Amino acid sequence: MNIFESMQRNLVILFLLAVAAISAVTYFAINNVVSEQSRIQQRAMAPVFSLIRQELIRPLYMAQMLDALGPFKGYLDGSEPDPQALQTKLENIGNTLDMLVFVASERERIQLQSNRETIILDPEHVDWYFRYKDMPGDFFAVLGKRAQPHLYMDIKQYDKEGNFLGFIGVGKSLAEFMRTFERYKKQYGYDFVFVNSAGEIALSSDPKWEPRAERYQKITELAWYQYWDKSKRTEEERSEFISFNNEDFLITQVPIEAMQWQMFLLSPLEEQQQASRYFFISNLAVVLSLILVTTVALAYLLKHFSQHVNKRLYTDPLSGISNRLHMEKLLEDMRAQGNELCLIMADIDRFKDVNDTYGHNVGDDVIRIVSRLMQQGMRKQDFVGRWGGEEFVMLLPETDLELARQVAERIRLSIAERPIALGNLKLHVTLSFGVTHTTQNENTTELVDAADKALYQAKQAGRNRVVARELTETS
């Protein structure tokens, strides 16, 4: 099991455990209140958990996943300083996640975003960066962009020595949150306020409570909070009836521990407070259904993401065919089965002369075209990959030595007899092939060495030829 499959399994297990815990807490909390409160509280809480998962926890998980995979470390530490390549990577990941993805570099003092926006990091205009850079902790959920406020999930980045490199993360516009909040408020009739660890209102369904570009409002500024704050409660007592402005409310506090936030849910107590166990059971079914759907959706998302990452992990970026890591994995799998197998090593003849004469760009084009021609000459059950430089490896399962030699000879002729056209330039390119075969359970190193020796013989014999030898043959 590779690292991505392991990560997918662990995340799904953790999520299922969290969902199970939330379900149990929700059930016992609601089941212990009077029937009137059960209806109101359950009616409020079920969709809110969905809201928290979709609008807050999912962006947090995506930010943490980017932190674990480290796709931007090369840019931040200067080992891969190309901003254009970084911008392309940001756009691809942003489109995949359907979120704004960003990198804020301490070295360059700029912030690059998947929407192609570049922000200069200076204390006068970008206060969040310098405010949270020196704060303890590595994760922050903060508002940014004064003109168009966004909620950002920021994660600090460090090099191997622990030196601060900058931030990476994801963001969603405040306007998106407000549209979602308005929809929930119309459907369920309640307001909610999200408060950060500093007691500041980070998000709210009521526009008059929402954060402003110039400052955050404090939870202590809200009229109802003076009544809430006077009450003494234990960890289990998170709900309370409060009357203010001639209205009655059930206020419920829900901790969002992953972000160190608190959510306050304000449910107005209207005429329809008559409750029964039927409503409790039906609403609990809704919660469980939502959890089930969310679990299935997350598993699908993680599987899709794992497949996408595995494809990148096992693909040679220049030629588009399998890379050495993938071919070694395939070879190990085939050898473990102990079946008949042929391995072909191929090398572009005098490739250094192509690079020295025409330049590396032409050399790269030659590798791409040769890779495509080799793929076209292979059978459906065979595999071809780039081993390194101008060298290629082909794996032919359930194939004897003579048939493998014929496959190599067919590919050799198809390339040697047709010049490669690159604009006005026509190059005559040839390949040498070393073919080996085994029906035994030798290790992969012996098999590769045997094919390499056959390739060496082909080179010594004048190049542009195929040399085939059994693994058991001596050199």
C-alpha positions in Angstrom: 0.0 0.0 0.0 1.6 3.3 -1.0 1.5 6.5 1.0 -1.5 8.0 -0.8 -3.6 4.9 -0.3 -2.6 4.8 3.4 -3.5 8.5 3.7 -6.9 7.9 2.1 -7.7 5.0 4.4 -6.6 6.9 7.6 -8.5 10.0 6.7 -11.7 8.0 6.0 -11.3 6.1 9.3 -10.8 9.4 11.2 -13.7 11.0 9.5 -16.0 8.1 10.2 -14.9 8.1 13.9 -15.6 11.8 14.1 -19.0 11.4 12.4 -19.9 8.6 14.9 -18.9 10.7 17.8 -21.0 13.7 16.5 -24.0 11.4 16.0 -23.7 9.9 19.5 -23.4 13.3 21.1 -26.3 14.7 19.1 -28.5 11.8 20.0 -28.0 11.8 23.7 -28.0 15.6 24.0 -31.3 16.0 22.2 -32.9 12.9 23.8 -32.5 14.4 27.3 -34.3 17.7 26.7 -38.0 18.3 26.9 -40.0 17.5 23.8 -40.4 21.1 22.8 -36.6 21.8 23.0 -35.9 18.5 21.2 -37.8 19.6 18.1 -36.2 23.0 18.0 -32.7 22.0 18.8 -32.6 19.0 16.4 -34.2 21.0 13.7 -31.4 23.5 14.1 -28.4 21.3 14.6 -28.9 18.8 11.8 -28.2 21.1 8.9 -25.6 23.1 10.8 -23.4 20.1 11.1 -23.7 19.8 7.3 -22.9 23.5 7.0 -19.8 23.2 9.2 -18.5 20.2 7.3 -19.0 21.7 3.9 -18.1 25.3 4.5 -15.4 25.1 7.2 -14.1 21.6 7.8 -13.7 20.7 4.1 -11.5 23.8 3.4 -9.5 23.0 6.5 -9.0 19.4 5.4 -7.9 20.5 2.0 -5.4 23.0 3.5 -4.0 20.3 5.7 -3.8 17.9 2.8 -1.8 20.4 0.8 0.5 20.9 3.8 1.0 17.1 4.1 1.8 16.7 0.3 4.0 19.7 0.1 3.5 20.6 -3.6 4.8 24.2 -3.0 7.9 23.5 -0.8 10.3 23.8 -3.8 9.1 27.4 -4.5 9.1 28.5 -0.9 12.6 27.2 -0.1 14.1 28.4 -3.5 14.9 24.9 -4.9 12.2 25.4 -7.6 12.0 29.2 -8.0 10.0 29.3 -11.3 6.9 31.5 -10.5 5.3 30.5 -13.8 5.4 26.8 -13.0 4.1 27.6 -9.5 1.2 29.6 -11.0 0.2 26.7 -13.3 0.3 24.3 -10.3 -1.8 26.7 -8.2 -4.4 26.9 -11.0 -4.6 23.1 -11.5 -5.0 22.4 -7.8 -7.5 25.3 -7.4 -9.6 24.0 -10.2 -9.5 20.5 -8.8 -10.5 21.6 -5.3 -12.9 24.4 -6.6 -11.3 26.8 -4.1 -8.9 29.6 -4.0 -5.4 28.2 -3.4 -2.5 30.5 -2.4 1.2 30.6 -1.5 2.7 33.4 0.5 6.5 33.4 0.3 8.7 34.9 3.0 11.7 34.8 0.6 10.0 36.7 -2.2 7.5 38.6 0.0 4.7 38.0 -2.5 1.5 36.0 -2.4 0.5 34.1 -5.5 -3.1 32.8 -5.9 -4.8 30.3 -8.1 -6.9 33.1 -9.6 -3.7 34.6 -11.0 -3.7 37.5 -8.5 -0.3 38.5 -7.1 -0.2 40.4 -3.8 2.8 42.2 -2.5 3.4 41.4 1.2 4.1 44.6 3.0 3.0 45.6 6.5 1.1 48.6 5.4 -1.4 46.7 3.1 -1.2 43.1 4.2 -1.4 43.1 8.0 -2.5 39.5 8.4 0.8 38.0 7.2 2.9 39.9 9.7 0.3 39.6 12.4 0.2 35.8 12.3 3.8 35.2 11.2 5.1 35.8 14.7 2.1 34.3 16.6 2.5 30.9 18.2 0.9 28.0 16.4 1.0 26.9 12.8 -2.7 27.1 11.7 -4.9 30.2 11.5 -8.4 30.8 10.1 -8.4 34.5 9.3 -10.1 37.1 7.1 -8.1 38.8 4.3 -8.6 41.1 1.3 -10.2 44.2 2.6 -11.9 45.0 -0.8 -13.4 41.6 -1.2 -13.1 39.8 2.2 -12.1 36.1 2.1 -11.8 33.6 4.9 -8.4 32.0 4.6 -7.1 28.7 6.1 -3.4 29.6 6.6 -0.8 27.0 7.5 2.8 28.0 8.2 5.6 26.4 6.2 9.1 25.5 7.4 12.3 24.1 5.9 14.1 21.0 7.3 15.9 23.2 9.8 12.7 24.7 11.1 13.2 28.1 9.4 9.9 29.9 8.5 9.3 29.9 4.7 5.8 31.4 4.5 2.2 30.3 4.4 0.1 28.0 2.1 -3.6 27.5 2.3 -7.1 27.9 0.7 -9.7 30.6 0.8 -13.4 31.3 0.2 -14.9 34.7 -0.3 -17.1 36.1 2.4 -19.8 36.7 -0.2 -20.0 32.9 -0.8 -20.5 32.3 3.0 -23.2 35.0 3.2 -25.2 33.5 0.3 -25.0 30.1 2.0 -26.0 31.6 5.3 -29.0 33.5 3.8 -30.2 30.2 2.2 -30.0 28.4 5.5 -31.7 31.3 7.4 -34.6 31.3 4.9 -35.0 27.5 5.2 -34.6 27.0 8.9 -35.2 30.4 10.4 -32.2 30.8 12.7 -29.1 32.9 12.9 -25.6 31.8 13.7 -22.4 33.5 14.8 -18.9 32.0 14.4 -16.4 33.3 17.0 -12.6 32.8 16.8 -10.3 32.1 19.8 -9.8 35.8 20.4 -13.6 36.4 20.9 -14.0 38.1 17.5 -16.9 37.5 15.2 -15.3 35.8 12.1 -18.6 34.9 10.3 -22.2 35.6 10.8 -25.6 35.0 9.1 -26.7 38.6 10.1 -25.1 41.2 7.9 -24.9 43.7 10.7 -22.7 41.3 12.7 -20.4 40.3 9.8 -16.7 41.4 10.0 -15.7 44.6 8.5 -12.5 45.3 6.6 -11.4 47.8 9.2 -12.0 45.7 12.3 -13.6 42.6 13.8 -16.6 43.0 16.1 -16.4 41.3 19.5 -18.9 38.7 20.7 -19.3 40.8 23.8 -20.8 43.6 21.7 -23.9 41.6 20.9 -27.0 42.4 23.0 -27.9 38.9 23.9 -24.4 38.0 25.1 -24.7 39.9 28.4 -27.4 37.4 29.4 -25.5 34.4 28.1 -22.3 35.5 29.8 -23.9 35.7 33.3 -25.0 32.1 33.3 -22.6 29.4 34.7 -22.5 26.2 32.7 -20.4 23.0 32.5 -19.0 21.5 29.3 -22.3 19.5 28.8 -24.6 22.5 29.3 -24.3 24.3 26.0 -27.9 25.4 25.4 -30.0 28.0 27.2 -33.3 29.9 26.8 -32.7 33.7 26.8 -35.2 36.5 26.5 -34.2 39.9 25.2 -35.9 42.6 23.1 -39.2 41.0 24.0 -38.3 37.8 22.2 -37.4 34.3 23.4 -34.5 32.4 21.9 -32.8 29.1 22.4 -29.1 29.7 22.1 -26.8 26.7 21.5 -23.0 26.8 21.7 -21.1 24.3 19.5 -17.3 24.1 19.7 -15.4 23.7 16.4 -12.3 22.3 17.9 -10.3 21.8 14.6 -10.3 25.6 14.2 -10.5 26.6 17.9 -13.7 28.4 17.1 -17.1 28.5 18.8 -20.5 28.6 16.9 -23.5 30.2 18.6 -26.9 29.1 17.1 -29.8 31.5 17.8 -33.2 29.7 17.3 -36.3 31.9 17.9 -39.0 30.1 19.9 -42.2 30.6 17.9 -45.7 29.1 18.2 -44.9 25.7 16.8 -42.9 24.5 19.8 -45.1 21.4 20.2 -42.8 18.4 20.0 -43.1 14.7 19.9 -40.8 11.8 19.5 -41.8 11.4 15.9 -40.1 14.6 15.0 -37.0 13.6 16.9 -36.8 10.2 15.1 -37.4 11.8 11.7 -34.8 14.5 12.2 -32.3 12.0 13.5 -32.8 10.0 10.3 -32.0 13.1 8.4 -28.8 13.6 10.3 -27.7 10.0 9.7 -28.6 10.3 6.1 -26.5 13.4 5.7 -23.6 11.8 7.5 -23.9 8.7 5.3 -24.0 10.8 2.1 -21.1 13.0 3.3 -19.0 9.9 4.2 -19.6 8.4 0.7 -18.8 11.7 -1.0 -15.6 12.1 1.0 -14.5 8.6 0.2 -15.1 9.2 -3.5 -13.3 12.5 -3.3 -10.3 10.9 -1.6 -10.2 8.1 -4.1 -10.3 10.5 -7.0 -7.6 12.6 -5.5 -5.4 9.6 -4.8 -5.8 8.4 -8.4 -4.9 11.8 -9.6 -1.8 12.0 -7.4 -0.7 8.4 -8.3 -1.0 9.2 -12.0 1.4 12.2 -11.5 3.7 10.1 -9.3 4.1 7.3 -11.9 4.2 9.4 -15.1 7.3 10.9 -16.7 6.6 14.6 -17.2 8.6 14.9 -20.4 7.5 11.9 -22.4 4.1 11.3 -20.8 4.8 7.5 -20.5 5.5 5.6 -17.3 8.5 6.7 -15.3 11.2 4.5 -13.7 9.4 4.3 -10.4 6.3 2.9 -12.1 8.3 0.5 -14.2 10.2 -0.8 -11.2 6.9 -1.3 -9.4 5.4 -3.2 -12.3 8.6 -5.3 -12.7 8.5 -6.2 -9.0 4.8 -7.2 -9.2 5.4 -9.4 -12.3 8.5 -11.1 -10.8 6.5 -11.8 -7.6 4.0 -13.8 -9.7 6.9 -16.0 -11.1 5.5 -16.1 -14.6 7.3 -15.9 -17.9 8.6 -12.4 -18.7 10.7 -10.6 -21.2 12.4 -7.3 -20.5 13.7 -5.0 -23.2 16.1 -2.1 -22.7 16.4 0.5 -25.5 18.7 3.4 -25.9 18.7 6.2 -28.5 21.9 6.0 -30.4 24.3 8.9 -30.2 21.7 11.0 -28.4 24.4 13.2 -26.9 25.3 14.3 -30.5 21.6 15.4 -31.0 21.8 17.6 -27.8 25.2 19.0 -28.7 24.3 19.8 -32.3 20.7 20.9 -32.1 20.2 21.8 -28.4 18.3 20.2 -25.5 14.8 21.4 -26.8 15.3 19.3 -29.9 16.5 16.5 -27.7 13.4 16.7 -25.6 11.2 16.6 -28.8 13.1 13.5 -30.0 12.4 11.7 -26.7 8.7 12.6 -26.8 8.4 11.4 -30.4 10.4 8.2 -29.8 8.2 7.5 -26.7 5.1 7.8 -28.8 6.4 5.5 -31.6 7.5 2.9 -29.0 4.0 3.0 -27.5 2.5 2.5 -30.9 4.7 -0.6 -31.5 3.8 -2.3 -28.3 1.0 -4.8 -27.7 -2.0 -4.0 -25.4 -0.6 -6.2 -22.6 2.9 -4.7 -22.7 4.3 -1.7 -20.8 6.9 0.9 -21.8 8.5 3.5 -19.6 11.4 6.0 -19.6 14.2 4.5 -17.5 16.3 7.7 -17.5 17.8 10.1 -20.0 17.5 8.6 -23.4 17.0 5.0 -22.1 13.7 3.1 -22.1 12.4 -0.2 -20.6 9.7 -2.4 -22.0 8.0 -5.3 -20.1 6.3 -8.1 -22.0 4.5 -10.5 -19.7 3.8 -14.1 -20.8 6.2 -13.7 -23.8 9.0 -15.9 -25.1 12.4 -14.5 -26.2 11.9 -14.8 -29.9 8.5 -13.0 -29.9 10.0 -10.2 -27.7 12.9 -9.9 -30.2 10.4 -9.5 -33.0 8.6 -6.8 -31.1 11.9 -5.0 -30.5 12.9 -5.4 -34.2 9.5 -4.0 -35.4 9.9 -0.9 -33.2 13.5 -0.5 -34.3 12.6 -0.5 -38.0 9.6 1.8 -37.5 11.9 4.4 -36.0 15.0 3.9 -38.2 13.1 3.9 -41.5 11.2 7.1 -40.9 13.0 10.4 -40.3 11.7 12.5 -37.4 10.4 15.8 -38.7 10.8 18.9 -36.4 9.8 21.9 -38.4 12.3 22.2 -41.3 14.6 19.8 -39.5 14.6 16.1 -40.3 16.6 13.8 -38.0 17.4 10.1 -38.7 17.2 8.5 -35.3 18.1 4.9 -34.5 17.8 2.8 -31.3 19.7 -0.2 -30.0 17.8 -2.9 -28.1 18.8 -5.4 -25.5 16.3 -8.2 -24.9 16.3 -10.8 -22.1 13.9 -13.5 -21.0 13.2 -15.6 -17.9 10.8 -18.1 -16.6 12.5 -18.3 -13.2 12.0 -16.2 -10.0 15.2 -14.2 -10.3 15.3 -10.9 -8.6 14.7 -7.7 -10.7 18.3 -6.6 -10.5 19.5 -9.7 -12.3 16.9 -9.3 -15.0 17.8 -5.6 -15.6 21.5 -6.4 -15.6 21.0 -9.1 -18.2 19.0 -6.7 -20.5 21.6 -4.0 -20.0 24.4 -6.4 -21.1 22.5 -7.3 -24.2 22.0 -3.6 -24.9 25.8 -3.1 -24.5 26.4 -5.9 -27.0 24.1 -4.2 -29.5 26.0 -0.9 -29.0 29.4 -2.6 -29.4 28.2 -4.4 -32.6 27.5 -1.1 -34.3 24.2 0.2 -32.9 20.8 0.2 -34.6 20.2 -3.5 -33.8 18.6 -5.9 -31.5 20.5 -8.4 -29.3 18.5 -11.0 -27.5 19.8 -13.3 -24.8 18.3 -15.6 -22.1 18.9 -14.5 -18.5 20.8 -17.7 -17.9 23.4 -17.0 -20.7 26.8 -15.9 -19.6 28.3 -12.6 -20.9 
